Amino acid sequence: MNIADLNQLSRRRVPAFPGWWAALGPGVVWMALAQGSGELIWWPYMVAKYGLTFLWLLAPACLLQYPLNLEIGRYTMLTGESIFHGFIRLNRYFGIFLWLLMSVSFLWFGAFASAGGTAMAELTHWPEDWSQRGQSLFWGYASIAIFLLAILASGVVYTLIERFMKLVAIVTVVGLLSACMQKDVLATLPTFAQGLLGPVGDMPRPWDAADSSKLLTAITFAGLGGFWILFYSYWLRDKGAAMAGLVGRITGLGGAEEAVLSDGFLPNDDSESAQNWAIWRRFLSADILVGIIGNLLTTLMTCLLAFALLFPKGLLPQEYELAVVQSQFFAVSWGEIGRLLFLVVAAAFLTDTWLATADAVSRIQADIVLTLFPKARRLPARKWYYIFLGLLTLITSFTMQLDAPGPLILTSALIGFIGTIIFPVALYLLNHKVLPPHLPGWARPKHKPWLLGVSFIVYLILATLYVVNA
């Protein structure tokens, strides 16, 4: 494949905007997935251990992802194609390199299911006479089985993902906000707010060199970093945003059989397309900010609770106690009932990470195979999707046995460091050099991508610091 392939795409009118309520969704999925992936683990850990020393880095870290999401969304909404398809158009061998790197980075995401299993193990203490690790793994496998059956029985798979993730996001925000409104927590708010502007006082304990990778990972992957950020393209595609509304969607076994997904289209140069795109462009910025700001607020709430409840007692969420320690957040609001409720919620927002990740990675794998190997189109995209979903289920079920959730989650994040550095450069070349000549004037970038440059420089510095401290 080469750049000239873009000339072969058919041109269609940009679909009309369906309305804000109908269009919003990918950003909420992004927010809910980020809540369960790292924001409820590494940032509360850093605050619980080092107080407000590093809190001021949180907001800038979240905002760094905005320009990357914007460029990822632009390509998919203007062509209907996935961002990985775009990377392969940029250079076939570059796309294959990213494919291999991504495949390795997601071998360990079953750790999120076992992390959610810690909550159910603490809640039920069942199976009896099993170790905490054994109980956690049992509930992790049970949650995977339930989610897998839900995918198989769904009509449109993305619809299942979006509805479930919206529910998780609402429950998480309401629960955390309720806990934060308690008197003892509110009393710490003025001091906590100062920490957003810079370090407050001296570091409360000596720096542990082993925490270097955790801090750098927390900063680099605030929200969804590494290869996780590419999921946004696939959610926009199945949501049917702009030109993506003209291509097919992955259906569950409960849905109708679908044809091979289209390669995408380019927009017509007419006034109606221009008007429709102007609205879609505003939607893209708003949807991204829903995910980023929503994730920032929930992370700040978990950090506030960690500062108010865990820091004074020296409690640190680690390994198989990730959700167990955090259950004290809800206990502040509702006592023992609140603690038990949080364990149920924690099981949901940690295991939903497995659900959303298994779905997205299966989509990516199917998409890449169909893009790189034309003969693979003898099978519809849905069948390839289920082949990879089955493989990922088997692989992650095995890797869950290798270590506790914390180290496995950290390993997956660190592998994604390379991708985080590469993406800004690739997105600049794709959206500002390769794609614009094929677009009408009104669809071309209007400003220099300086924010993308800032993200690249910061991520490069963070990667360098990680190598130095390794």
URJO-V231666 format. One line per field, one symbol per residue. phi: phi as a letter, one per 20 degrees, with the letter a starting at -180 (. if undefined). burial: b if it has 9 or more other C-alpha atoms within 8 Angstrom, else e. A space follows every 10 residues. Layout:
phi->???
burial->???
This chain:
phi->.bffgffeff dcffgffeof ffefrgfffg ffffgeebfe cfffffffed mefdgfeffg ffffegffff fffgfffecn efffffffff agffffffff ffgffdfdff gfffffffff fffdlcffme fffffffgff ffffffffff ffefeefffg ffffffffff ffffffffff efgffffefg ffffffergd meffbffegf egffffffff dfncdlffff ggfffffffn flfffedfcf defedffdef fffobdffec fffffffgff ffggfffffg ffffffffff fffffffede gfemecfble dgffffffgf ffecmfffff ffffffffee ffffgffgff ffffffffff ffcgffffdf gfffgfffff fffffffffg ffafggffff ffffffgfff ffggffffff edcefggedf gfeegecfef ffffffffff ffffffffef
burial->ebbebeeebe eebbbebeee eebbbbbbbb bbbbbbbbbb bbbbbbbbbb bbbbbbbbbe bbebbbbbbb bbbbbbbbbb bbbbbbbbbb bbebbbebbe bbeebbbbbb bbbbbbbbbb bbbebeeeeb ebbebbbbbb bebbeebbee bbbbbbbbeb bbeebbebbe bbbebbbbbb ebeebbebbe ebebbbebbe eebeeeeeee ebbbbbbbbb bbbbbbbebb bbbbbbbbbb bbbbbbbbbb bbbbbeebeb beebbbbbee eebbebbebb bebbbebbbb bbebbbebbe bbbbbbbbbb bbeebbbebb bbbbbebbbb bbbbbeebbb bbbbbbbbbb bbbbbbbbbb bbbbbbbbbb eeeeeebeeb bbebbbebbe ebbebbbebb eeebbbbbbb bbbebbbebb bebbbbbbbb bbbbbbeebb eebeeeeeee ebbbbbeebb ebbeebeeee
